[in-house]
Structure formats: C-alpha cells, structure tokens
Amino acid sequence: MRTPEGPEVRDGGMPAARRPACVLDLDGTLCHPEPIRDGFPIRGRTAASVLAADTLDRLARLSRTIDIIVASGRSCRTAADFRGVFTRAGVVIAGWILEHGAVVPGRPAWTRAVTAGVDLDGVRGRLERMIRDRGLPIDAARYAGSHEHILLFSGDGALSAKRFLAGAAGILGDDFRTIVGPRKIALIPKRADKFAAFAANFGATHLLAAAAGDQPDDLTLLKHAAFPMTHAGADRRVRRCVRSRGGYLAPSVGHSGTAAILDRILGDLRGEAGLP
C-alpha cells in the first residue's frame, strides 16, 4: 500500500510522525441492501441495509493494524446502528466524518466553518413553500430531523428531482451542491466535503493512506488517497477515478465486493509488515 510522501515538518525541522489512515464510506461500500446469512441489519428511512459478519471480522482485524476513519452521508443519529454493531464486533473507529463532510463529532468549529453564512432553516422554509406553491411531488417531511447541517428531501425519480432543483436554483444560489439518488435529494453546503473534513480535522495526525467509496461524494477522498479502492457496482465516475489512479477495483459487487476490498488492504498491510 503506497503512502503519501512529504511528511509534515515540526518547528525545528524535525518531521512529525503521522499515522496512516484508511477512510471508508458506509452505505454501498461496507453495507448493502442484499440479505445475507448472519448479517446485521442497519436501519434506513426507506429500506434496511445489511452488514455481513465477514465484513465485521475483516474490519476488526483491519482496525488493529491501521486507523479506520468513517466518512459517510449519515448523521450522528442515523449512524447509531453502525456504532453499536462496530463496538460489539470489536471494530475500533478512530474518527467519524458525517453528513457528507459537514460534521466531525467533537469538532464543532468545523461545522461552524462549513455552515458560516448559510441560513439552513430559512432555505428549508423557502423550499417547502415552493414545493407547496408548485404542487411538486417532493416530500419535505420524510427525512425531517434526520440531519442537522444538510437538507434532505424525498422525490419519486429523476424527473421530479430535476423539476425541484430547477425551481430551487434561485433559492440555493451558490451556497449548495446537490446529490440526487433514487429516493433522496441532498442539498449540502458547498464547504462540506469528505476530504476537506479529513484534512482539516485529521491531517495533522494522519496520512490518507487508503480510501474506499462508491459514490461521487467520495471522489475527493479517492483523488487524494495514496491507494483508492472501490467495487464493480460503484458509480461509473468513481470506477473511472480509481482505475486512472492505479487503485483497486474489486471485480464483484455487494458483500463480495466489500470482502475483496478489505482483503486487498489486509493483504497489503501483511506484506508491509513481512507477515505470511
């Protein structure tokens, strides 16, 4: 596993020792909607996902060798199932980056910097009025209260999302970026970014040695990680990024793709340590 060059230098010219970190996305990377025997359910607002027991075993071994940092679109509240399952399985998480990079638990100054000048409550209210006035098929209540520093709405497909975002452009201005999924429309303050959150909150102590993700909000991590990883079911932009950087693209999808990713990094770490 490659590690970035150019260690941080302390006053006096001595290099500061930074620990390698492996940054992992949750949904679509570590857990998947497909049922699996002995899996652990993870609640969602519209559907449940599953963490495989084999994935947890691999993560526990990995966390004994390298610091794992989670980077997810979930909030502190909606990541609770992961926290509980990880703890019971002996998976040690060194840090959390949540809400697409808007939140780092224990680092409130970061969230204040992300949301500075952004009136989330005011924007939410104006968007809800627009939805009512135009009769758009957008549910503003489904995800209410799930996240504190991004806005989430529920749509019924790409066409309704497109109509919603077209009407929202004048309200959002240049303060937000958007992520549109099959059901969710996420409006995220532009300063929120998973890699920016890593660099600002963990960069003084950790090197971004490896990262794994499957969606466009993982791209900045994958572009800066020494060794990026994804699987065959990831967004095409993610697969293209990983291939172009010489990272690891697992040939399978779902739980088996996750297993392949974790096996690859575990194998690299064993090789570096000179273990069989």
Disulfide bonds with the S-S distance in Angstrom:
none
